Amino acid sequence: MSGGAGGKGRRRLGARWRRRRPLRTRLALAVTAAVALVAVGVCTAAFFVVRSALYEQLNLSLTQSARLAAQRNPDSGPGTLAGECRFLAAPACAEVVPADPADDPAAPYLLPVDAASRAVAAGRHAPYYTDIVHAGHPTRMLTTDYAKGRALQVALRADTVEKGIEEAAWWLALIGGAGVLVAAGLGYWVSRTGLAPVTRLTATAERIAATRDPRHRIELPPPGPPGREDEITRLAGSFNTMLGELEQSVTAQRRLVADASHELRTPLTALRTNAELLARGERLTAEQRERASLALGRQLREVTGLVNDLIELARDEEPQPLVEQVRLAPLVEHCAQVARAHWPAVPFRVRVPEGAAPPAVVPAVPARLSRLLSNLLDNAAKFSPAGRGVEVELTAPAGAGGAYGPEVTVRDHGPGISEQDLPHVFDRFYRAGAARALPGSGLGLAMARQIARAHGAELTAEAAPGGGALFRLTFGA
């Protein structure tokens, strides 16, 4: 537990450190790390390639030495054939090893003999290479078949190979270090060059925040071919567009305030005049007081109406439609008919209550409820194979005192919804793996659930028996 907590603490500390670093620093570090990783990887791969090539050359020399020794001594008995490999420029040392230790010569062997060597002599083991130390020097030995019941061992000093590998390692380490330094310089240059427009964008935003003047704009490079602008240029262009919209909004607000001041000045002046006139009521006749009072009331109503209109204009919102008592059966039939026109290859089968069943009526906004059902039908048709139908069923309320109201189900015969996708099917912009190749934005079902909840209903999804998906829209009782 303590180790896990320590690991989480270090991760949080690292994330907090990254968040506190400027974007330029993080970009430079990312570029440096990427290029450095590539450089180190290339140098490591080159080291192993060089090492393999040097040992391959040494193995080839050992093979040639073994062939030469076998040609010069075609049928030699066990013992040493040549023993000068202790010198760097000397030819390979060689000896013959029998499969049976009883056939060993009286003189000791020059090279080490083990069970694997006896196995090669007996034909039970393939030829192999071994790295040994001979006379205090690194040596590579080849054990291969020689004659029946005998094996041939040849060895060459590997000093040159070891030295070559060491020099290659030093050079590659030097090149890798230089690559890391070059990567750091490139990362710094890329961060400064690539983020220069972002720096200008930030400075412009800070200047606007300080001066509250949206007339500032970001300087853009000369326009190029359409569709070839980079992301930063498009971001700067979008920011300039947003500033233009903000400037228009601020201008509209200022114009609104000016117009409101102009429109209110006259009725407020009249209100003040009539109020002052009524304040000297003892000097007026009854008819004059009545006329001034009526004028004051009329002007108050005008000012009140004008203020209400200004408030609604300043909100810039559409008024909410009135809720109606909507009969679901005709609405479901209408939505299915519209879906048939949109998806002619998919049959839609609708079942609604008939006969003595009570009509399914819910309080709703017809246009919004129609949008909900259309989203469900379009989603079902999108996943239905050609010729396979979409089933829509309306269930009337169970009667007075029931726990649930009417229910609409939409079922398709497509691939269905997997267990891991089911909890996220109503999330905004979420698209399952099977739906990524299909048209759509991933907002239809999220919008459907939002409309359902606004009408006091619950929209759920489940796997349909026999395959496909089933969406259930249940209204409150």
Number of C-alpha atoms within 10 A of each C-alpha: 6 7 8 9 10 11 12 12 12 12 12 12 12 12 11 11 10 13 11 10 11 9 14 21 15 17 19 21 17 16 21 22 16 14 20 21 16 16 21 18 13 13 22 16 13 15 20 14 11 16 18 13 14 18 16 12 12 19 18 12 15 23 18 14 20 25 16 12 21 19 10 11 12 11 13 15 17 19 20 20 21 15 18 16 21 19 13 14 10 12 17 25 24 28 23 28 30 26 22 13 11 7 13 16 15 8 8 10 17 19 20 12 14 9 10 16 27 21 20 24 27 18 19 11 15 13 18 13 15 10 13 17 14 18 12 8 16 17 20 22 27 21 29 24 23 24 18 12 16 25 24 27 29 28 32 28 27 21 14 13 19 16 11 15 20 14 12 18 19 13 14 20 17 13 15 21 16 14 20 21 15 15 24 20 15 16 24 20 15 16 20 17 12 14 16 14 19 19 13 15 20 13 13 18 19 12 14 16 11 9 10 11 13 22 12 16 18 19 14 13 9 5 9 8 6 6 7 10 14 8 9 16 18 14 15 19 17 12 17 20 13 13 20 16 13 15 16 14 13 14 13 13 13 12 12 15 14 12 13 14 11 11 13 15 12 13 18 14 11 15 20 13 14 21 16 11 17 18 12 11 14 10 11 14 10 11 9 14 19 13 12 20 16 13 16 20 13 14 18 16 12 14 18 12 12 15 14 12 11 15 11 12 12 13 8 8 8 8 7 7 11 9 12 12 12 16 15 24 21 12 16 22 17 15 18 23 14 14 20 17 10 12 16 12 15 20 18 22 13 16 15 18 14 10 6 6 13 12 17 20 17 20 14 22 18 18 10 16 21 18 16 23 25 20 20 22 25 19 16 26 27 18 20 23 16 14 10 16 19 24 19 23 18 19 19 21 21 14 13 9 9 10 11 16 20 21 20 21 20 23 27 27 21 20 14 23 20 15 10 9 14 15 13 14 20 22 15 14 15 17 19 16 10 12 13 12 9 11 8 13 11 18 15 21 20 19 17 23 19 16 22 21 13 14 18 14 20 17 21 15 18 18 18 16 11 8 14 19 22 22 20 17 21 19 22 15 16
